[in-house]
């Protein structure tokens, strides 16, 4: 059964990438009609493939930011933290540089607000993003900033934006 699901998942991915090469994005409903499988199952297979192969499958959720797909934002921020530049990240993730720059800017702004202990509701209001998205991103991106080497990133961001460092890492 696992071999069948693996082969089926590869077919779905191949169709998604082929549609993208032809300047088209297939919705889950369209893939449901093509493959005669529920949209939920197709979504699970795509998400599983994205996680296991560390890729971004071109769907409306990942390319056009339609829906609740977060994986591409997470991958873009991780690549940024690894030191890749915007142009490389855009090429790797099949996104336009403007979108990549937007995600990185949101991450940096959210990090600075977090360092100043800004409540999530206020962060959401200031950045013009939904509160659910802000909570998820805070858990996903900023929740990892307890590791000491990343503190240098926080300080460099604060220096980049000429922000006073009074509240940074008092507990350290």
C-alpha positions in Angstrom: 0.0 0.0 0.0 2.9 2.4 0.8 4.4 1.9 -2.6 1.0 2.8 -4.2 0.8 6.0 -2.1 4.4 6.9 -3.0 3.7 6.4 -6.7 0.4 8.3 -6.5 2.0 11.2 -4.6 4.7 11.4 -7.3 2.0 11.6 -10.0 0.3 14.4 -8.1 3.6 16.3 -7.7 4.5 15.8 -11.4 1.1 17.2 -12.5 1.4 20.2 -10.2 4.9 21.1 -11.4 3.9 20.5 -15.1 0.9 22.8 -14.7 3.2 25.4 -13.1 5.6 25.2 -16.0 2.6 25.9 -18.3 1.8 29.0 -16.2 -1.2 27.3 -14.5 -1.9 26.4 -10.9 -4.3 23.6 -10.1 -6.6 23.9 -7.2 -7.4 21.0 -4.9 -10.8 20.7 -6.4 -9.4 20.5 -9.9 -7.0 17.8 -8.8 -9.8 16.0 -7.1 -11.6 15.7 -10.4 -8.4 14.7 -12.2 -7.4 12.0 -9.8 -10.8 11.0 -8.4 -9.6 11.3 -4.8 -10.9 13.7 -2.1 -9.3 17.1 -1.9 -8.4 16.4 1.7 -6.4 13.3 0.7 -4.6 15.2 -2.0 -3.8 18.0 0.4 -2.4 15.5 2.9 -0.2 13.8 0.2 1.1 17.2 -1.0 1.9 18.4 2.5 3.6 15.1 3.3 5.7 15.3 0.2 6.7 18.9 1.0 7.9 18.0 4.4 9.7 14.8 3.5 11.4 16.2 0.4 11.8 19.8 1.7 10.2 21.2 -1.5 7.4 23.6 -2.2 4.7 22.2 -4.5 3.3 24.9 -6.7 -0.4 25.3 -5.7 -2.5 28.4 -5.3 -1.9 28.1 -1.5 1.9 28.2 -1.8 2.4 30.5 -4.8 -0.5 33.0 -4.5 -0.9 32.8 -0.7 -4.4 31.5 -1.0 -5.5 29.5 2.0 -3.7 28.7 5.1 -0.5 27.2 3.6 2.4 28.3 5.7 5.2 25.9 4.6 6.6 28.2 2.0 6.9 31.0 4.4 8.7 28.8 6.9 11.1 27.6 4.2 11.8 31.1 3.1 12.6 32.3 6.6 14.8 29.2 7.3 16.8 29.9 4.1 17.1 33.6 5.1 18.4 32.5 8.5 20.9 30.2 6.8 22.3 33.3 5.0 20.9 32.9 1.5 20.1 36.2 -0.3 16.7 37.1 -1.7 17.5 36.2 -5.3 18.7 32.7 -4.3 15.7 32.1 -2.1 13.3 33.2 -4.9 14.9 30.8 -7.3 14.9 27.9 -4.8 11.2 28.4 -3.7 9.7 29.5 -7.1 8.6 32.8 -5.7 9.1 36.3 -7.0 11.8 38.3 -5.1 9.2 40.8 -4.0 7.2 38.1 -2.1 10.4 36.7 -0.6 11.4 40.2 0.6 7.9 40.7 2.0 8.1 37.5 4.1 11.6 38.3 5.3 10.5 41.9 6.2 7.5 40.5 8.1 9.7 38.1 10.0 12.2 40.8 11.0 9.4 43.2 12.0 7.7 40.5 14.1 11.0 39.6 15.7 11.7 43.2 16.8 8.1 43.5 18.2 8.6 40.2 20.0 11.8 41.4 21.6 9.9 44.4 22.9 7.4 42.0 24.4 4.6 43.3 22.2 1.3 41.3 22.6 0.3 39.2 19.6 -2.9 41.2 19.1 -1.0 44.4 18.9 1.6 42.9 16.6 -1.2 41.8 14.3 -2.6 45.3 14.3 0.7 47.0 13.6 1.8 44.7 10.8 -1.6 44.4 9.2 -1.7 40.6 9.4 -4.3 38.3 10.8 -4.0 37.3 14.4 -4.2 33.6 13.7 -1.3 33.9 11.2 0.6 36.0 13.7 0.2 33.4 16.4 1.3 30.6 14.1 4.3 32.5 12.8 5.3 33.5 16.3 5.2 29.8 17.4 7.0 28.7 14.2 9.6 31.4 13.7 10.2 33.1 17.0 9.6 30.1 19.2 13.0 28.9 18.0 15.0 31.9 19.3 16.0 30.4 22.7 19.2 29.0 21.1 22.2 31.3 22.0 23.8 31.6 18.5 20.6 33.1 17.1 20.9 35.9 19.7 23.5 37.5 17.4 20.9 37.6 14.6 18.5 39.5 17.0 21.2 42.0 17.9 22.2 42.5 14.3 18.5 43.1 13.4 18.2 45.7 16.1 21.4 47.4 15.0 20.1 47.3 11.4 17.0 49.2 12.3 18.8 51.4 14.9 16.5 50.2 17.7 17.5 50.7 21.3 18.7 47.4 22.9 17.4 47.9 26.4 15.1 44.8 26.5 17.3 42.3 24.7 18.3 39.2 26.6 18.2 40.5 30.1 18.0 36.9 31.4 21.3 35.9 29.7 
